[in-house]
């Protein structure tokens, strides 16, 4: 049965999304845009008070929300996944008037007919006999459907966990606390060769077809660059003219299909190229579901924020009427010392009541601050003088920014497990992001032009404020840890604490090149270059299973559906100027 469905079935089943639990206040697409000058500042009344951050908040208090929701795409065009709900006769003996279309030439199409039989007869029968009332627990083997609409467990086990995953890795100890067991909630072993990741080809992964202009990449991302071969995912960077560029690479993600909140993400990877030639930019990373990588309009005002306070940290350029002064003089030297050129947090806690916001709300009536934070498993690089060596930068990106981009990297908040191979990254950020990063020497054999071995990279994290953390893994061992205290409130620039990301995070894998990331040694790079991924697995604490892209506590579906063009049209690079949408009004800016 599985083989007749092709390689992308991957022994899984994908159901159309069920009604979303998310609620939201939304505004119409033709609302007037707010006006800003060339660097994004707005002229607004003075507001000198700082709102203290309430954290952590009571999840129970944010589950209620008044809605003014217009019909979403899923409301307009949805049908039950069970054909019996349509009044269909599912008996294979029942003739239909168009049956002749299903089998026009048995001799010619005999092989195809096996697949057609499964599609037109087998699938309705499977749906009928396996349908059952499902809960909304949203966890693997808990009997529920996660918020992405995927069934975790069905007859045949076409679920979130790949059947090829060895059972002895279904649980594993936490890197941060080895006494705690983590449970496998998602895996892809990439063992079925010939998979493709064009839109609609795979239940969890989708490759993009675009230029990643935001980082001035040298290549065009094309789904043709990604497949599975010899039991691994392969992303190929080739030298070929396409879309006016000279290279073709690949990026795929689980955006809006599979997300997780908290836990451990691991990937076993053979890095592309050689360990001593500069220029390739392979990465495995994650981002909050409210922003889609490569779709600029969705990211304006959401990336890389992780913030739940109403203060100047939500404002354009992180200032109001030129204050605080530290945010105007101690920042990015390339832009005259300004700390931030970000347009402000679009979906902030300051959002006025009734404005467009995905929700939910705090017990005090203010919205939960929402965004699209980023945590990177790794970005691989080659560096060193006089002998270049393979490294990985393992980082997270943040907004709003500390004074001079210096976070509180004390010995309590920055823990490096092996200083002989890992060093604090001197790059702290710039006008568009703050970075917390450590660079670690990789296994020099695990490169395409080395022995081709796989090395395990990952991160484990606990979302929130107190006792929260991110621990990065390199070579199958903990490399470094950032504790939440490192991103505490900074009185110099008058901002509150930034939580370890609490948004539902999706997975991203890509291979490209950009001089933004470092020198590109085209003279010595070998093309095609291939990054191979043996597996990707996600684990969570047994008592804290939280998977799905639209959880009640951090809903995304209704908001995405309302503004779907921003998430599907890569030519819309900004929310205001291209997509013609305003930022919601802000109480801090005196706009309510």
DANORGI-V162809 format. One record per residue. N is the residue number from 1. RES is the residue in three letters. SS is DSSP state (A for helix, B for strand, O for the rest). D_FIRST is the distance of its C-alpha to the first C-alpha in Angstrom with 1 decimal. Layout:
BEGIN
<<N:RES:SS:D_FIRST> <N:RES:SS:D_FIRST>>
END
This chain:
BEGIN
<<1:UNK:O:0.0> <2:UNK:O:3.8> <3:UNK:A:5.6> <4:UNK:A:5.4> <5:UNK:A:6.9> <6:UNK:O:9.6> <7:UNK:A:11.7> <8:UNK:A:13.0> <9:UNK:A:10.1> <10:UNK:O:11.5> <11:UNK:O:9.4> <12:UNK:O:11.5> <13:UNK:O:12.1> <14:UNK:O:15.3> <15:UNK:O:17.4> <16:UNK:O:20.6> <17:UNK:O:23.7> <18:UNK:O:25.4> <19:UNK:O:29.2> <20:UNK:O:30.9> <21:UNK:O:33.4> <22:UNK:O:35.5> <23:UNK:O:38.9> <24:UNK:O:41.3> <25:UNK:B:44.5> <26:UNK:O:44.0> <27:UNK:O:46.4> <28:UNK:O:46.1> <29:UNK:O:45.2> <30:UNK:O:48.7> <31:UNK:O:50.6> <32:UNK:O:53.4> <33:UNK:O:52.9> <34:UNK:O:55.1> <35:UNK:O:57.3> <36:UNK:O:57.6> <37:UNK:O:59.8> <38:UNK:O:58.6> <39:UNK:O:57.5> <40:UNK:O:56.0> <41:UNK:O:59.0> <42:UNK:O:59.7> <43:UNK:O:63.2> <44:UNK:O:63.1> <45:UNK:O:65.6> <46:UNK:O:66.5> <47:UNK:O:64.7> <48:UNK:O:66.0> <49:UNK:O:64.3> <50:UNK:O:61.3> <51:UNK:O:58.9> <52:UNK:O:58.0> <53:UNK:O:54.4> <54:UNK:O:53.0> <55:UNK:O:50.6> <56:UNK:O:48.4> <57:UNK:O:48.0> <58:UNK:O:46.9> <59:UNK:A:43.2> <60:UNK:A:44.0> <61:UNK:A:46.7> <62:UNK:A:44.5> <63:UNK:O:41.9> <64:UNK:O:44.1> <65:UNK:O:44.6> <66:UNK:O:46.2> <67:UNK:O:44.1> <68:UNK:B:45.1> <69:UNK:O:41.6> <70:UNK:O:41.1> <71:UNK:O:37.7> <72:UNK:O:35.0> <73:UNK:A:32.3> <74:UNK:A:29.8> <75:UNK:A:32.3> <76:UNK:A:32.7> <77:UNK:O:29.2> <78:UNK:O:26.9> <79:UNK:O:24.9> <80:UNK:O:23.2> <81:UNK:O:19.5> <82:UNK:O:19.5> <83:UNK:A:20.0> <84:UNK:A:22.1> <85:UNK:A:24.7> <86:UNK:A:25.2> <87:UNK:O:26.1> <88:UNK:O:23.1> <89:UNK:O:22.5> <90:UNK:O:18.8> <91:UNK:O:19.2> <92:UNK:O:17.3> <93:UNK:O:20.7> <94:UNK:O:22.5> <95:UNK:O:23.5> <96:UNK:O:24.1> <97:UNK:O:26.7> <98:UNK:O:24.6> <99:UNK:A:21.9> <100:UNK:A:23.5> <101:UNK:A:22.7> <102:UNK:A:18.9> <103:UNK:O:19.4> <104:UNK:O:22.7> <105:UNK:O:22.5> <106:UNK:O:20.1> <107:UNK:O:21.7> <108:UNK:O:21.7> <109:UNK:O:18.3> <110:UNK:A:16.3> <111:UNK:A:13.8> <112:UNK:A:13.6> <113:UNK:A:13.3> <114:UNK:A:9.7> <115:UNK:A:9.1> <116:UNK:A:11.9> <117:UNK:A:10.7> <118:UNK:A:7.8> <119:UNK:A:10.7> <120:UNK:A:13.4> <121:UNK:A:12.4> <122:UNK:A:9.1> <123:UNK:A:10.4> <124:UNK:A:13.9> <125:UNK:A:12.9> <126:UNK:A:11.0> <127:UNK:A:14.1> <128:UNK:A:16.5> <129:UNK:A:15.5> <130:UNK:A:15.1> <131:UNK:O:18.1> <132:UNK:O:21.2> <133:UNK:O:24.4> <134:UNK:O:24.2> <135:UNK:B:27.2> <136:UNK:O:28.1> <137:UNK:O:28.7> <138:UNK:O:26.5> <139:UNK:O:25.7> <140:UNK:O:22.8> <141:UNK:O:22.3> <142:UNK:O:25.2> <143:UNK:O:23.2> <144:UNK:B:24.1> <145:UNK:B:23.1> <146:UNK:O:24.9> <147:UNK:O:27.2> <148:UNK:O:24.9> <149:UNK:O:22.7> <150:UNK:O:19.8> <151:UNK:B:18.3> <152:UNK:O:19.0> <153:UNK:O:17.0> <154:UNK:O:14.1> <155:UNK:O:12.1> <156:UNK:O:9.7> <157:UNK:O:12.6> <158:UNK:O:11.6> <159:UNK:O:15.4> <160:UNK:O:18.5> <161:UNK:O:18.5> <162:UNK:O:16.3> <163:UNK:O:14.7> <164:UNK:O:16.5> <165:UNK:O:19.8> <166:UNK:O:21.9> <167:UNK:A:22.8> <168:UNK:A:26.5> <169:UNK:A:26.6> <170:UNK:O:25.4> <171:UNK:B:29.1> <172:UNK:B:32.0> <173:UNK:B:35.7> <174:UNK:O:37.0> <175:UNK:O:39.0> <176:UNK:O:41.7> <177:UNK:O:42.0> <178:UNK:O:40.5> <179:UNK:O:41.3> <180:UNK:O:38.6> <181:UNK:B:34.9> <182:UNK:B:32.3> <183:UNK:B:28.8> <184:UNK:B:25.7> <185:UNK:B:24.5> <186:UNK:B:22.5> <187:UNK:B:21.3> <188:UNK:B:19.7> <189:UNK:O:19.7> <190:UNK:O:18.8> <191:UNK:O:17.3> <192:UNK:O:14.6> <193:UNK:O:16.9> <194:UNK:O:17.5> <195:UNK:O:16.9> <196:UNK:O:19.3> <197:UNK:O:21.1> <198:UNK:O:22.6> <199:UNK:O:23.0> <200:UNK:O:19.8> <201:UNK:O:17.6> <202:UNK:O:17.0> <203:UNK:O:17.1> <204:UNK:O:20.0> <205:UNK:O:21.8> <206:UNK:B:23.7> <207:UNK:B:26.1> <208:UNK:O:29.4> <209:UNK:O:31.3> <210:UNK:B:35.0> <211:UNK:B:38.1> <212:UNK:O:38.8> <213:UNK:A:42.4> <214:UNK:A:43.3> <215:UNK:A:43.7> <216:UNK:O:44.8> <217:UNK:O:41.9> <218:UNK:O:42.4> <219:UNK:B:38.9> <220:UNK:B:36.6> <221:UNK:B:33.2> <222:UNK:O:30.5> <223:UNK:A:26.7> <224:UNK:A:26.7> <225:UNK:A:28.3> <226:UNK:B:25.3> <227:UNK:B:22.2> <228:UNK:B:20.6> <229:UNK:B:21.7> <230:UNK:O:22.2> <231:UNK:O:20.7> <232:UNK:B:22.8> <233:UNK:B:23.3> <234:UNK:B:26.0> <235:UNK:B:28.5> <236:UNK:B:30.9> <237:UNK:B:34.5> <238:UNK:B:35.8> <239:UNK:B:39.2> <240:UNK:B:38.7> <241:UNK:B:40.4> <242:UNK:B:38.3> <243:UNK:O:39.6> <244:UNK:O:43.1> <245:UNK:B:42.1> <246:UNK:B:42.1> <247:UNK:B:39.0> <248:UNK:B:35.3> <249:UNK:B:33.4> <250:UNK:B:30.6> <251:UNK:B:30.2> <252:UNK:B:27.1> <253:UNK:B:27.1> <254:UNK:O:25.3> <255:UNK:O:28.1> <256:UNK:O:27.6> <257:UNK:O:24.0> <258:UNK:O:24.6> <259:UNK:O:28.1> <260:UNK:B:29.9> <261:UNK:O:33.5> <262:UNK:O:35.0> <263:UNK:B:33.7> <264:UNK:B:32.7> <265:UNK:B:30.9> <266:UNK:B:30.3> <267:UNK:B:29.2> <268:UNK:B:29.4> <269:UNK:B:30.8> <270:UNK:B:32.4> <271:UNK:B:35.0> <272:UNK:O:35.6> <273:UNK:O:38.6> <274:UNK:O:41.4> <275:UNK:O:43.1> <276:UNK:O:46.5> <277:UNK:O:45.9> <278:UNK:O:46.2> <279:UNK:O:44.3> <280:UNK:O:40.5> <281:UNK:B:39.3> <282:UNK:B:35.9> <283:UNK:B:35.0> <284:UNK:B:32.7> <285:UNK:B:33.9> <286:UNK:B:33.5> <287:UNK:B:35.1> <288:UNK:B:35.6> <289:UNK:O:33.3> <290:UNK:O:36.4> <291:UNK:O:36.8> <292:UNK:O:34.3> <293:UNK:O:35.0> <294:UNK:O:36.3> <295:UNK:O:37.2> <296:UNK:A:40.9> <297:UNK:A:41.7> <298:UNK:A:39.4> <299:UNK:A:41.1> <300:UNK:O:44.7> <301:UNK:O:46.2> <302:UNK:O:43.1> <303:UNK:O:42.7> <304:UNK:O:43.8> <305:UNK:O:45.3> <306:UNK:O:44.7> <307:UNK:O:47.6> <308:UNK:O:48.6> <309:UNK:O:52.3> <310:UNK:O:54.6> <311:UNK:O:57.0> <312:UNK:A:57.8> <313:UNK:A:54.6> <314:UNK:A:52.9> <315:UNK:O:55.4> <316:UNK:A:55.3> <317:UNK:A:56.5> <318:UNK:A:56.8> <319:UNK:O:60.3> <320:UNK:B:62.3> <321:UNK:O:65.7> <322:UNK:O:65.7> <323:UNK:B:65.2> <324:UNK:O:64.4> <325:UNK:O:66.4> <326:UNK:A:64.3> <327:UNK:A:61.3> <328:UNK:A:63.4> <329:UNK:A:65.0> <330:UNK:O:62.9> <331:UNK:O:59.7> <332:UNK:O:58.3> <333:UNK:A:61.2> <334:UNK:A:59.6> <335:UNK:A:59.9> <336:UNK:O:63.4> <337:UNK:O:62.5> <338:UNK:O:60.4> <339:UNK:O:57.9> <340:UNK:O:55.2> <341:UNK:O:54.3> <342:UNK:O:51.4> <343:UNK:O:51.7> <344:UNK:O:51.5> <345:UNK:O:48.7> <346:UNK:O:47.4> <347:UNK:B:45.9> <348:UNK:O:48.6> <349:UNK:O:50.1> <350:UNK:O:53.1> <351:UNK:B:51.2> <352:UNK:O:53.4> <353:UNK:O:52.3> <354:UNK:O:50.5> <355:UNK:O:49.5> <356:UNK:O:45.9> <357:UNK:B:44.2> <358:UNK:O:40.7> <359:UNK:O:42.5> <360:UNK:O:42.8> <361:UNK:B:46.5> <362:UNK:O:48.6> <363:UNK:O:50.8> <364:UNK:O:53.7> <365:UNK:O:52.1> <366:UNK:O:51.3> <367:UNK:B:47.9> <368:UNK:O:45.9> <369:UNK:O:46.1> <370:UNK:B:42.8> <371:UNK:O:41.8> <372:UNK:O:39.3> <373:UNK:O:40.3> <374:UNK:B:39.0> <375:UNK:B:38.4> <376:UNK:B:37.6> <377:UNK:B:35.8> <378:UNK:B:37.7> <379:UNK:B:39.2> <380:UNK:B:39.9> <381:UNK:B:43.3> <382:UNK:B:45.7> <383:UNK:B:49.2> <384:UNK:O:52.4> <385:UNK:O:55.7> <386:UNK:O:56.7> <387:UNK:O:53.4> <388:UNK:O:50.3> <389:UNK:B:47.6> <390:UNK:B:44.1> <391:UNK:B:43.9> <392:UNK:B:41.7> <393:UNK:B:43.2> <394:UNK:B:41.6> <395:UNK:B:42.8> <396:UNK:B:42.7> <397:UNK:B:44.3> <398:UNK:B:46.6> <399:UNK:O:48.7> <400:UNK:O:51.4> <401:UNK:O:53.3> <402:UNK:O:55.8> <403:UNK:A:59.2> <404:UNK:A:59.1> <405:UNK:A:55.3> <406:UNK:O:56.4> <407:UNK:O:54.4> <408:UNK:O:55.7> <409:UNK:O:54.5> <410:UNK:O:56.6> <411:UNK:O:55.8> <412:UNK:O:54.4> <413:UNK:O:52.0> <414:UNK:B:51.1> <415:UNK:B:50.0> <416:UNK:B:49.3> <417:UNK:O:48.0> <418:UNK:O:49.2> <419:UNK:O:51.9> <420:UNK:O:52.0> <421:UNK:O:48.7> <422:UNK:B:48.4> <423:UNK:B:51.0> <424:UNK:B:51.6> <425:UNK:O:50.7> <426:UNK:O:53.9> <427:UNK:O:52.1> <428:UNK:O:52.4> <429:UNK:B:51.5> <430:UNK:B:53.1> <431:UNK:O:53.7> <432:UNK:O:50.0> <433:UNK:B:48.6> <434:UNK:B:49.7> <435:UNK:B:47.9> <436:UNK:B:47.8> <437:UNK:B:46.7> <438:UNK:B:47.0> <439:UNK:B:46.5> <440:UNK:B:45.2> <441:UNK:B:45.2> <442:UNK:O:41.8> <443:UNK:O:40.7> <444:UNK:O:42.2> <445:UNK:O:39.8> <446:UNK:O:36.6> <447:UNK:B:37.0> <448:UNK:O:35.3> <449:UNK:O:38.5> <450:UNK:O:39.1> <451:UNK:O:37.1> <452:UNK:O:33.9> <453:UNK:O:33.4> <454:UNK:O:31.8> <455:UNK:B:34.1> <456:UNK:B:33.1> <457:UNK:B:34.5> <458:UNK:B:34.3> <459:UNK:B:36.3> <460:UNK:B:36.6> <461:UNK:B:38.5> <462:UNK:B:39.9> <463:UNK:O:40.5> <464:UNK:B:43.9> <465:UNK:O:47.5> <466:UNK:O:49.1> <467:UNK:O:47.6> <468:UNK:O:44.8> <469:UNK:B:43.9> <470:UNK:B:41.7> <471:UNK:B:41.3> <472:UNK:B:39.9> <473:UNK:B:38.3> <474:UNK:B:38.8> <475:UNK:O:38.1> <476:UNK:O:36.4> <477:UNK:B:39.7> <478:UNK:B:41.4> <479:UNK:B:43.4> <480:UNK:B:45.2> <481:UNK:B:45.4> <482:UNK:B:46.7> <483:UNK:B:48.0> <484:UNK:A:48.4> <485:UNK:A:52.2> <486:UNK:A:52.0> <487:UNK:A:51.2> <488:UNK:O:53.9> <489:UNK:O:56.2> <490:UNK:B:58.5> <491:UNK:O:61.9> <492:UNK:O:63.1> <493:UNK:O:60.7> <494:UNK:O:60.5> <495:UNK:B:56.8> <496:UNK:O:55.0> <497:UNK:O:52.4> <498:UNK:O:49.0> <499:UNK:O:46.2> <500:UNK:B:43.4> <501:UNK:O:40.7> <502:UNK:O:39.5> <503:UNK:O:37.2> <504:UNK:O:33.4> <505:UNK:B:32.6> <506:UNK:B:29.7> <507:UNK:B:28.8> <508:UNK:B:30.0> <509:UNK:B:29.7> <510:UNK:B:31.8> <511:UNK:B:33.9> <512:UNK:B:37.0> <513:UNK:O:40.8> <514:UNK:O:43.8> <515:UNK:O:47.5> <516:UNK:O:47.5> <517:UNK:O:45.9> <518:UNK:O:48.2> <519:UNK:O:49.4> <520:UNK:O:47.0> <521:UNK:O:48.2> <522:UNK:O:46.9> <523:UNK:O:49.1> <524:UNK:O:47.4> <525:UNK:O:43.8> <526:UNK:O:41.3> <527:UNK:O:38.7> <528:UNK:O:35.8> <529:UNK:B:35.5> <530:UNK:B:32.1> <531:UNK:B:31.3> <532:UNK:B:28.4> <533:UNK:B:26.7> <534:UNK:B:25.0> <535:UNK:B:24.0> <536:UNK:B:25.1> <537:UNK:B:25.4> <538:UNK:B:27.2> <539:UNK:B:29.0> <540:UNK:B:31.3> <541:UNK:B:33.9> <542:UNK:O:32.5> <543:UNK:O:35.1> <544:UNK:O:34.6> <545:UNK:O:30.9> <546:UNK:O:31.1> <547:UNK:B:28.1> <548:UNK:O:27.6> <549:UNK:O:29.4> <550:UNK:O:31.3> <551:UNK:B:32.8> <552:UNK:O:35.7> <553:UNK:O:38.2> <554:UNK:B:37.4> <555:UNK:O:35.7> <556:UNK:O:34.7> <557:UNK:A:32.5> <558:UNK:A:35.3> <559:UNK:A:37.4> <560:UNK:A:34.8> <561:UNK:A:34.0> <562:UNK:A:37.7> <563:UNK:O:38.3> <564:UNK:A:34.9> <565:UNK:A:36.7> <566:UNK:A:38.1> <567:UNK:A:34.6> <568:UNK:A:33.1> <569:UNK:O:36.2> <570:UNK:O:37.2> <571:UNK:O:40.4> <572:UNK:O:41.7> <573:UNK:O:43.2> <574:UNK:O:45.4> <575:UNK:O:45.2> <576:UNK:O:48.8> <577:UNK:O:49.8> <578:UNK:O:46.6> <579:UNK:O:44.6> <580:UNK:O:48.0> <581:UNK:O:47.3> <582:UNK:O:49.9> <583:UNK:O:49.8> <584:UNK:O:50.2> <585:UNK:O:53.8> <586:UNK:B:54.9> <587:UNK:O:57.4> <588:UNK:O:58.5> <589:UNK:O:59.4> <590:UNK:O:61.4> <591:UNK:O:59.2> <592:UNK:O:58.4>>
END
